[in-house]
């Protein structure tokens, strides 16, 4: 689960650093779903490789009987499977250069944010029609202070909450955080379901990705 959170932070950074202002809700939704699916694929690959490693270790641990009563363990080397990591990324729009003759240095965006401490975790299993809570912590990662009243609103995908708009009522200086907690209900349709929201700007895209049973 910790690996999953690392990948999710990479996803949030990719979306926040260069908010795709020219993209449609459908395009953003597709980006989020693709990145989460790649994360799940990486987890499955790692799980399979670990299982193969454990199997190889168990096989090598079995002692070999010789003519004498002494048990002599085999010295056969174990060929451990190679783990090929998969990093889920969303291709952002190229950021502008610094414009100071430094050869394309990247300037930190004035308005940007990350989503941290997200709940539920990606691919959490929830019974269809079941109640659950959504939590997002919005982190101002830009260089500018947000005035009170920044909107965080539903953007695309299955609508899992009766609430579709939340205002951040406080001033958000760079590095400040604000928690959003919503009551939610899983869709009746089973399978992998993703709901995407947007922080006004767009600065970043909070989302929920669950496996409905």
N, C-alpha and C positions, 0 to 999 in steps of 0.2 A: 504493500500500500504506500510506503514511503517513496518507492521508485515512481509510483503513479503520480504522487504529488509533485515530484521534481519535474516530470514531463508536463504536468498541467501548468506549473509555473512558467515553463518555457513557452507553452501555448499562449498563456495570458500575456506574457511579455511581447510575443510576436504580434498579437492583436493590438496591444496597447501602444506599442512604440510607433506604429504607423497605421493609425486607424483608417480603414479603407472607406473613406468618405464617398467614393464614387461607386461603391458596390451596393447591390440590391440586398434586401433581407434574405432572399433565396441563396445568393452567393455566399454571404456570411454564414448562413446555416450549414451550407455544404462544406465550408472550410472547417467549421467546428466539428461536424460529424466525422469528417475524414481524419482529422487529427486524433480524435478520441478513439476511432477504430484502429488506427496505427498503434496507439498506446496499448490497447487490448491485445493486438497481435504480438507486440514485443513481450508482454507479460506471459503470453502462452508459450512463446518460443523459449523464454528463460525457464519456465516451469518444466517444459519437456527436457531441456538440457540438464537441469538439476536432477531430474528423475533418472536419466541415463547415467549420470555420474554416480549416484547412489547405488544403482544396480551394478555398475562396474566395481565399486568399492566392496560391495557385499560378496561378489564373486571372487575377488582376490583374497578376501579374508578367510576363505575356507581352507583349512590345513590339508596337506597331502600326506597320506600314510606311506611309510617306507618299510623295509624288511625289519627294522628294529622298532621297538615300541615308541621311539621318540617321534614326536610330531614335528615335521619340518614345513614351515609355511613357504608357499611359492614366492618367487621373486619376480614374477611376470609384471612388467611395467603396465600401468593403466593408461590407456589413451583417453584422456578426458575430452569430451566434445567441446568444440569451440563455440563460445557464446557470441553471436553476432548481434550487437545492440541495434535497436531500431528507435530512432528519435522522431517523435511526431512533431512536425513543424507546419506552420501555415506561412506560405510565401507572402511577405508583406510588400507594399509599394516601396520602391527605393527611396530612402530618406534623402533630404537635400544635403548638399555639401556644406561645410562650415562657411564657405564664402570668404575665407581670410587668406587664401593663397597657400593653405597647408596641404593641398592635394587631396581634397575630398574628405576631410575630417568630419565626423558626425556630430552634429549639435544636438544636445538633449532637448526633447520636445517641450514646448511651453505647457501644453495640456496633454496629460497622459495618466493612465491609472493601471493598476494590477488588481486581480481578484485573489485574495488569500483566505486561508481557513475555510475553504468551500465545503459545504455539506448539502446533500449527501455526496460521498465519493463517487467518482465515475464508475458506471456499471454496477452500482448497488442494486440488489434485487428487491423489488417492491411489488406486492400483490396488486393486480389491476383494481383500480378504484380505491386503493388503500390510501389512508392519510399519512403524510410525512411532513417534516419541516425542511425548509430551505434556508441556508445561511450563507451570505456572502459578506466578506470584509473588503470594503473598497479602500484601496491605498492610493493616495495621490503621489504619482511618481514623476510628475512634471516639475517645471520650474516656477509656475505661476500659482497663485492662491485662487481657489474657487470661491465665488460669492455664495452665500446661502441660497438654496432653492434649486440646485442642480437636479435635473430629472434622471431617474433610473426607471426604465419602462420596458414592458414586453415588446419583443421585436419579431420573433418568428418561431415556428415549430408548434407542437401541441401545447395549448395553454393549460398549465397545471395549477394555476392559482387564480382565485377570483379577483385578486388585486393585480392590476396591470400597470400601475404607476406609483412610484415612491419618490418623494422629494428628500434630498439631503438638507436638513434645515439649518445646518451650521456651516460656518466658514471653514474651508479645508485648505490649510497651508501645505506646502510640499512636505511629504512624509507623514501627514495626518491620515488617520484611518476612521472609517465609519461602518458600523455593522448594520446589515439589512437582514431581517428574519421574516419569513413568509410562511403561512399555513398553505399546504399544497395537497393535491390529490392526484394519484397516478392515473394516467389515461386507462380507458377500458381496453383499448387495443394493446395486445401483447407484443413483446419484442423490444428492441433497442429504441428508446425515445429520447429526443434531445429538444429542450426548450432554450431559446436564446433571448437574452435581454440586452439592452444597450444603455451605457452611461452617456448622457447628453454630450454631444460634441461631433462625432462619437469619440470618446476617450478610450473606452474598452468595452468588452462584451461579456458580462456574466452569463453563465449557462448552467443547465442541469442535464446530465446524461445518465439515465437509469435503464435497467433491464426489467421490463414489466412482465411479471409471471401471471 
